[in-house]
């Protein structure tokens, strides 16, 4: 029977490598990271809770991937290069088959992104997965939420809404054919953090964040921190072919208010359009211009976001993003 320490040793301790980035990693009271000259250390923490962020019985291989992916997405949004992470696990019981698959999914993404596990914790409890990631970004070049400027273009990477499309089908809110459900479910279970694009945008984009709780809510964070507003063309929002076949109201629900996309929303000067498009080509990432940053008048009682159609006509939409404390 495995105990806490043998569990860590068997599934989460890896052989030393010559390119390890931590001075001390798994196995001591603290990990030790050596600062890199001229770099700022980017740090972020995300938690996934069974029944809140993923379904009970979720495939452990995919869950291992997603646990790290949602954290690497935060580094991508800052233009930071992944360096290391810690992992804290609360487990209802020790299930060796589950742990083997979970760690396989986790380390496959970690190795691909050059991110080393350097510590963490385990305990018994409701299934909860918590990662803290560390990354390096050139001093002064981090993509912050408070840096959007009036006149900036608003861009989106990839496509939006497939994770919400899958969730709606699984909740019987709408019906998808088996192929559509499989494609949408993959977007929900296997999100791809846009690390390469984030690195390519450093020094080019002004403000950025990753879309985890829906565009309506997440873009609002940039607008509030930067004290600006935005006009967003709803018809320009990038969507998959499967989502584009759904009714307009479903498309808008998924692209505007859907969560779990883990794409980047960023702003950049209109003079940088070719540079942004080149960053997309270089990294093999679709980038779509969807709107403009505008001035905000706090006394005008106008919303931060004005939603329009392709013809520029304003739309009265009351959609909002995911709230972790909503029922």
C-alpha positions in Angstrom: 0.0 0.0 0.0 1.4 3.4 -1.0 1.8 6.1 1.5 2.2 9.9 0.8 6.0 9.7 0.3 6.1 6.5 -1.8 3.3 8.0 -3.9 5.4 11.1 -4.6 8.5 9.0 -5.3 6.8 6.7 -7.7 4.7 9.1 -9.7 6.1 12.6 -9.3 9.9 12.3 -8.8 11.9 12.1 -12.0 15.6 11.4 -12.7 17.9 14.4 -12.5 18.6 15.9 -15.9 21.6 18.0 -16.9 19.4 20.9 -17.9 17.3 21.0 -14.7 16.5 24.6 -14.0 16.0 24.3 -10.2 19.0 24.3 -7.9 17.0 22.1 -5.6 13.7 20.4 -6.7 11.4 17.7 -5.4 12.5 16.2 -2.0 13.4 19.1 0.2 11.5 21.5 2.4 11.7 24.2 -0.3 12.7 24.2 -4.0 15.5 26.6 -4.9 15.4 28.6 -8.2 18.3 30.8 -9.3 17.1 34.1 -10.7 18.2 34.9 -14.3 19.9 38.1 -15.0 17.7 40.7 -16.6 14.5 38.6 -16.2 11.5 39.0 -14.0 10.0 35.9 -12.4 6.3 35.4 -13.4 4.3 33.3 -10.9 0.7 32.1 -11.1 -1.6 29.6 -9.3 -4.7 27.9 -10.5 -6.9 25.3 -8.8 -9.2 22.7 -10.4 -11.9 21.1 -8.2 -13.9 18.0 -9.1 -17.5 18.9 -9.8 -16.7 22.6 -10.3 -14.0 22.6 -13.0 -14.3 19.1 -14.3 -16.8 16.2 -14.2 -16.5 13.4 -11.7 -14.8 10.5 -13.4 -12.9 12.7 -15.9 -10.2 10.8 -17.9 -7.0 11.1 -15.8 -4.7 11.4 -18.8 -6.5 14.4 -20.1 -6.9 15.8 -16.6 -3.1 15.7 -16.0 -2.6 17.7 -19.2 -5.3 20.2 -18.4 -4.1 20.8 -14.8 -0.8 22.1 -16.1 -2.2 23.6 -19.3 -4.5 26.1 -17.5 -1.5 27.4 -15.5 0.9 27.6 -18.5 -1.8 29.7 -20.2 -1.3 32.3 -17.5 2.4 32.4 -18.3 1.5 32.7 -22.0 -0.7 35.7 -21.3 2.3 37.5 -19.7 4.7 36.6 -22.5 6.7 34.5 -20.1 8.7 31.3 -20.8 7.8 28.4 -18.6 10.4 27.3 -16.1 9.0 25.2 -13.2 5.9 24.3 -11.3 4.7 22.9 -8.1 1.7 20.5 -7.7 -0.6 20.0 -4.7 -3.0 17.1 -4.8 -6.0 16.2 -2.6 -7.0 12.6 -3.4 -10.1 10.7 -2.1 -7.9 7.6 -2.2 -4.7 6.3 -3.7 -5.6 4.8 -7.1 -2.4 3.7 -8.8 -3.9 3.4 -12.3 -5.4 6.9 -12.0 -2.0 8.3 -10.8 -0.1 6.7 -13.6 -2.4 8.1 -16.3 -2.6 11.6 -14.6 1.2 11.9 -14.2 1.7 10.8 -17.8 -0.6 13.5 -19.1 1.0 16.1 -16.8 4.6 15.3 -17.7 4.0 15.0 -21.5 3.0 18.7 -21.5 5.6 19.7 -19.0 8.4 18.1 -21.1 7.0 19.7 -24.3 7.0 23.2 -22.7 10.3 22.8 -20.8 8.7 23.1 -17.4 10.1 21.2 -14.4 8.2 19.8 -11.4 10.1 21.1 -8.4 7.8 20.3 -5.4 4.3 20.2 -4.0 2.1 18.3 -1.5 -0.4 15.5 -1.3 -3.2 14.8 1.2 -6.5 12.9 1.4 -9.7 14.9 0.5 -12.1 15.7 -2.3 -10.3 15.6 -5.6 -8.5 18.9 -5.9 -5.6 19.8 -8.2 -3.5 22.9 -7.6 -0.5 24.1 -9.6 1.8 27.0 -9.1 3.9 27.9 -12.2 7.0 29.9 -12.5 8.3 31.5 -15.7 10.8 34.1 -17.0 10.0 37.2 -18.8 12.3 40.0 -20.0 12.2 42.9 -17.5 9.8 45.5 -18.7 8.3 43.4 -21.5 5.6 41.5 -19.6 2.1 41.7 -21.2 0.0 43.3 -18.4 -3.7 43.9 -18.2 -3.3 47.6 -17.5 -1.4 48.5 -20.7 -4.2 48.8 -23.3 -4.3 52.1 -25.2 -7.1 54.0 -26.9 -6.9 53.1 -30.6 -5.4 49.6 -30.1 -6.8 46.7 -32.0 -8.3 43.8 -30.0 -7.1 40.4 -31.1 -8.1 36.8 -30.3 -5.9 33.7 -30.8 -7.4 30.4 -32.0 -11.1 29.9 -31.8 -13.6 30.5 -29.0 -16.6 28.6 -27.6 -15.9 24.9 -28.3 -15.5 24.0 -24.6 -18.8 25.7 -23.8 -20.4 24.0 -26.8 -19.3 20.6 -25.3 -20.5 21.6 -21.8 -23.9 22.6 -23.1 -24.3 19.3 -25.0 -23.2 17.3 -21.9 -25.8 19.2 -19.8 -28.5 18.6 -22.5 -28.8 22.3 -23.2 -28.5 21.5 -26.9 -27.8 18.5 -29.1 -24.6 17.8 -31.2 -23.9 15.0 -33.5 -21.2 12.5 -32.3 -18.4 14.1 -34.5 -19.2 17.6 -33.3 -19.4 16.5 -29.7 -16.0 14.7 -29.9 -14.3 17.8 -31.5 -15.8 20.1 -28.9 -15.0 17.7 -26.0 -11.4 17.6 -27.1 -11.2 21.4 -26.9 -12.7 21.3 -23.4 -10.5 18.4 -22.1 -7.2 19.1 -23.9 -6.7 22.9 -24.1 -3.5 24.1 -25.7 -1.7 26.9 -23.8 -0.5 29.6 -26.3 3.0 29.8 -24.9 4.8 30.3 -28.3 2.4 33.1 -29.3 2.8 34.8 -26.0 6.6 34.8 -26.3 6.3 36.1 -29.9 4.0 39.0 -28.8 6.4 40.3 -26.1 7.5 43.8 -27.2 4.7 44.0 -29.8 1.4 43.6 -27.9 0.4 46.1 -25.2 -2.1 44.2 -22.9 -3.0 40.6 -22.8 -4.8 37.9 -20.7 -5.9 34.3 -21.3 -9.6 33.6 -21.8 -10.6 31.2 -19.0 -13.9 32.5 -17.8 -15.4 33.9 -21.1 -14.6 36.8 -23.3 -17.2 39.1 -21.7 -15.8 38.8 -18.3 -12.1 38.5 -19.1 -11.8 41.3 -21.6 -13.5 43.4 -18.9 -10.5 42.9 -16.7 -8.2 44.5 -19.3 -10.7 47.4 -19.8 -11.1 48.1 -16.1 -7.3 47.9 -15.3 -6.5 50.1 -18.3 -9.5 52.5 -17.7 -10.7 52.1 -21.3 -13.6 50.7 -23.3 -13.9 48.5 -26.4 -16.1 48.0 -29.4 -16.2 44.3 -30.3 -17.6 42.8 -33.6 -19.5 39.7 -32.5 -19.6 38.4 -36.0 -15.8 38.5 -36.2 -15.2 36.3 -33.2 -13.3 33.2 -34.4 -15.2 30.0 -34.1 -14.8 26.4 -35.2 -16.8 25.0 -38.1 -18.8 22.9 -35.7 -19.8 26.0 -33.6 -20.5 28.0 -36.8 -23.2 25.4 -37.7 -25.2 26.1 -34.5 -28.0 28.6 -34.0 -26.8 32.3 -33.7 -27.9 32.4 -30.0 -25.8 29.3 -29.2 -22.8 30.8 -31.1 -23.0 34.0 -29.1 -23.5 32.2 -25.8 -20.4 30.1 -26.4 -18.0 32.7 -27.9 -18.9 35.6 -25.6 -19.8 33.9 -22.3 -18.2 30.5 -22.6 -15.2 29.6 -20.4 -12.3 27.1 -20.7 -11.0 28.4 -24.0 -7.5 29.3 -22.8 -6.9 31.5 -25.9 -5.2 34.8 -25.7 -7.0 38.1 -25.9 -4.6 41.0 -26.5 -4.3 44.5 -27.7 -1.8 46.1 -30.0 -1.3 49.3 -32.0 -3.0 49.3 -35.4 0.5 50.0 -36.8 1.5 46.6 -35.5 -1.0 44.5 -37.5 1.6 43.0 -39.8 3.8 42.2 -36.9 0.9 40.5 -35.0 0.0 38.5 -38.2 3.6 37.5 -38.6 3.7 36.3 -35.0 0.7 34.1 -35.7 2.3 32.7 -38.8 5.6 32.0 -37.1 3.9 30.1 -34.3 1.3 28.4 -36.4 -1.5 30.2 -34.5 -4.6 31.7 -35.9 -5.0 35.4 -34.8 -8.1 37.4 -35.5 -8.7 41.1 -35.1 -12.2 41.5 -33.5 -12.5 45.1 -32.3 -11.0 48.4 -31.1 -10.1 50.0 -27.7 -12.0 53.2 -27.2 -12.0 55.9 -24.6 -14.1 55.4 -21.5 -16.3 58.1 -19.9 -17.1 57.1 -16.3 -19.9 59.8 -16.2 -21.7 58.6 -19.4 -23.2 55.5 -17.8 -22.1 53.4 -20.8 -20.9 49.8 -20.6 -17.2 49.0 -20.9 -17.9 46.8 -23.9 -20.1 47.7 -26.9 -21.1 44.6 -28.9 -21.8 45.2 -32.6 -22.6 43.1 -35.6 -20.5 43.0 -38.8 -22.3 46.1 -40.1 -21.4 48.1 -37.0 -24.9 48.1 -35.5 -24.9 47.9 -31.7 -26.4 44.8 -30.1 -28.2 44.6 -26.8 -26.5 41.6 -25.2 -26.6 40.7 -21.5 -24.1 37.8 -21.6 -21.4 37.6 -18.9 -18.6 35.4 -18.1 -18.2 32.5 -15.6 -18.2 33.3 -11.9 -16.5 30.7 -9.6 -19.0 31.5 -6.8 -22.2 31.3 -8.8 -24.4 28.3 -8.2 
